[in-house]
């Protein structure tokens, strides 16, 4: 548990187990949840299971509002304040920290990356716009991260399909047929395990290139 100005937050650690040149973790990937769920989502759990074997310590972050049992996320300003309060605990080991999150958590990571000195940003299911309202674009948050950024986006995400994303200095990986939660329809021929393998393979390769 970590105290922040927005209330107590929780970090669940998945320490690196892989062998690196230094014999220990080479970086920390800190990922937070979205506005509609917690750290039990399929993508966050898949990363926590896959990355430690590659020398990456994963920190799953539960924002204060979620720890408090509230069902509705607060305003972006409060979300950012909670994330800032967590940052010292994430950097305590002295390793580079990649700031990440899914949906609303991805927006927080992008908005605060430069300020906090994040090594990079991982944006899962970045909500480019509200469903059905492409004119209300949040592209400035994504393009303004100021650090190397990877977006992993479902091919059928109503918050922004891959083809809708603007040009910019970031990388984008598509999980075919997937929705905002990376669920894939049975008729697609792609299983959930295969969808998560696409995601974890992309993130693993990207993180390796950062080191």
Secondary structure, DSSP 8 states (H G I E B T S, - for coil): -EEETTEEEEEEEE---S--TTSS--EEEEEE--TT--TTSHHHHHHHHHGGGGTEEEEEEE-HHHHTT-SS---HHHHHHHHHHHHHHHHTT--EEEEEEETHHHHHHHHHHHHHT-SEEEEES---S-TT-TTS--HHHHHT--S-EEEEEETT-TT--GGGS---SSEEEEETT--TT----GGGS--HHHHHHHHHHHHHHHHHHH-
